[in-house]
């Protein structure tokens, strides 16, 4: 993590090699992390009635900036995006995440603004706020974590099949598809106290056959930020078995699963 002496708030890139301080200024218009926090404090005060009391770090990912902050005594993550073409989608994902949380799916639910919005557009960006969920990234070397992940994905699929809202997509909806998370992997799954504490980041949610989403997740389950490679077969099989213990696949779905596993392995390599 890079830190410049003039700032007490560390700034880093999630996966890019770009200098984070240059990115903070070029992409978001802040010459220093402290300036970003002054702006965020004003936004949260106006729209959430909350004040920023401290910031642990800033992380930049493409057109998004995330701030780990203390807000009136609570640990929260504020995230703002500058890509206006995704603003409608961010609102839809926030509403989906809230809906899943209300139905017992372990997700990081957005903290609504004073007017109830899950995303607020201000100063040309879209801002959302969530409470920090404590936990460690999923470890696929732990069989208990792998089994729990399979069970949670099955529960998510079962619930998401009944979602009454929609997520914007440019793709035609094929027969047999349903709403799925489309990015179920270690980087987005937190484990704490013997359970899946939260499934994070549903921004890639889309419509696919659930067997396809399961196959992709099985191959990429161990992936975090940089090291994209196939999950070992033993863990992959245990994950799928745990899923099917909750939500079995029929013969057609099982064939689609194997096809997706093979395709994803070929895409990422072994």
N, C-alpha and C positions, 0 to 999 in steps of 0.2 A: 504494500500500500504506500503510495507516494504522499508525502506531507511537506508543504513548504513552510518555512519558518515564520512567514507573516500571517499564517492562519493556524488557529488551534483546532480547527475542524478538518480532519482528514478527508480527502476526496479521492475516489478511485474509479476505475472503469470495471464494469462487470466482466467483460470478456475481450474488449478491444485493446489494442496496444497503444492507442492514442494517449497523449498526455492529458490527464483528467482535468487539470486546471485550464488548459487551452480549450478543451471541450466545454467546460462549464461556461466560459465566456463566449465562445463562438456559437454554441447551440442555444444557450439559455440567457445570454446577455449579462451574466454576473461576473465581475472581475475578481471576486473573492467569495469564499464560502460564507463569510459573515454577511455579505450583501444578500446572498440567497436566503439566509435565515431571517434577515430583517423583512424581506419581502414575504416569506412564508408566514411569519408571525402576524403580519398585517392581514393576510388572506384568512388565516384561521380565526383571527379575532373578529373579522367582519362577517364571515359566513358560518362559522361554527361556534362562536362565542368562547373560544379557547385561546390560550397564550402559550407560546413556545418558551420553555424555561431552560432548555439546553439541547444541543445536537451532538450525537456521538459520531456521525459520519454521513457523508454523501456518497452515493453510488450512481454512476451514469451508465445507462444501457441504451444505445442508439438514441432515439428521440425522447427518452424518459429519464427523469432524475428522481431518485429515491432518497429520502432523508429520515434517518433514525433519530427521533426527537423525544424529549420529555415534554409532555403537554399537560400542564396543571396536575402534575404528579403521576401521570400515566405514561407508559412507554408505548409510543405509536410510530407508525411509518406513514409518512406523507409521500405521495407519488404524483408528479405532474408530467404531462405529456405535451409536447409542442406540435405533434402531427395532427392537424385538424381533420384530416380525412378519416381518422380513427375515433374522433370524439363521440359520434353516435354509438359506435361499438363499445366504447368504454362504459357508457351509461348502461347499455344492455347487459354487459358482463357484470357490472356492479349489481344490477337488479337480480340477475341470475344467482350470483353468489349469496346475496341476502336470502333469496328464496330457498336455496339449498341448506343454508344454515338453520333456517326456521324448521326444516324437516330432518334435522339431526345429522346432516352430513358435516364432517369436520372440515370447515373452511375458515378462512380469515375474512369475516364479514366486514363490509365497509361501515364506517361510522357516519351516519347521515348528517348533512348540514342542517342548519336551523330550519330551513324550509323543506326538509325531507329528501333533498336530492342526494344521490350517492356519488355524483360527480358535479363539480362546479366549474363552469367556464369563466375564467377571469384573466385579464391581461394577455389574451391570445393563447392561453394554455388550458388544459383540463386537469383539475386537481381532485384527488381522492385521498381519503384518510382511513387507516385501519389500525387496530390495536396490535401490538407485537404479540405473536404467539411464541412461547418459549419451546425450544426443542432442537434436536440435531437432525441434520439431513439423513434421509433414509439410508441404512447400511444394508446392502444386499448380501453381505456375508453372514448376516444374522437371519436364520430361517424364520424366526418368529416375526421379524419385521417384514420379510417377503410375504409370508402368509397373510399378515394383517393388511398389507398393501393390496393383495388380490381381492380380499373380502371388501375393502373399502371401495375399490374401483367397481365391483359388482353392484354394491349399494348405490353408488353414484349413477351408474347406468340405469338402474331400475327407477330411480327417482327422476332423473333427467328426461326419461322417456315420457313423463307426464307433465313436463314444464309447459305452462300455458302461454308463455311469452315466446319471443323469437330473438335470434341473434342475426344481425345483418350478414349476408353472404352473397357473393357474386356467382356462386356455383348453383346449378339446377339441383333440386333435391331428388336424388335417385330413390327408387323403391327400396324399402327396407332400411332406410337410414333413419337416424334419430340424433338428437343433440348429444354430443360427447365432449369431453374436455380437450382431447387431442394433444396433450402435453404432460402426461402422467409419468414422471420420472423423479429420480432422487433429488434433483435441484429444487423441485416444487413440492416435496413431501417432508413434513417434520414429524419426528418420532420423540415421544416424551412419556416417561412413566408407564412403559409397557403398552403403549397404544399409538395409533396415528393421531397426532395432535392437530394437524391441519394439512389440507391440500391447498397449495398456493397457486396464484396466477392462472386464472382461467381465460386469459386474453386470447388464447388460440382456439377457444371453443368453436365447434363447427358441427356440420351434419355428416355423419358417416355411419356405416354399419358398425354395431357395437363390437363385433368380432374383429373388425379392422382396427378399431381403437385399442382393443385388448392385445392384438398382435403387435402393434407398434409399441405399446407400453411394455410388453414382455421383453422385447429386444432392447429398449432404451431405459429400462428401469434403473440401472446403475449410473446413468449419465448425469453429470452435474453441469459444469459450465464449459469446460474445454475438451475433456477426454471422451469424445463420442465413439463408443465401440459397443459391440453386442454384449448383452448380459450373458454370463455363462449358462449353458444349457440346463444344469441342475437347478439353478435359481429360477430360470425362466419357466421350467416345467412346474416347479412348486408354486409359483405365482399363478399360473393358469389353473392348476388344480384347486387352489384356494378360491379363485374366482368362480369356478364351476360348482363348487360346493354351495355357493350362495345363489348363483344364477347360471344354470346349466345351458350348454349350447346344443342345438340340434345338429343333425348331420351336415346340413348346408352351411351352417355357421362355423362348424368345426373345420370344414374345408376352407372357408374364407379365412379363418384364423391361421391355418398353416400357410396359406398363400401369402398373407400379409407378413408373417414372421420371416419367410424366405425372402420376400422383397425388401424388407427393412434391413435384414442382415446383409444383403448384397449392397444396399445403399451405404451402410456405415462400415462394412468390413468386420472381420472377427478379431 
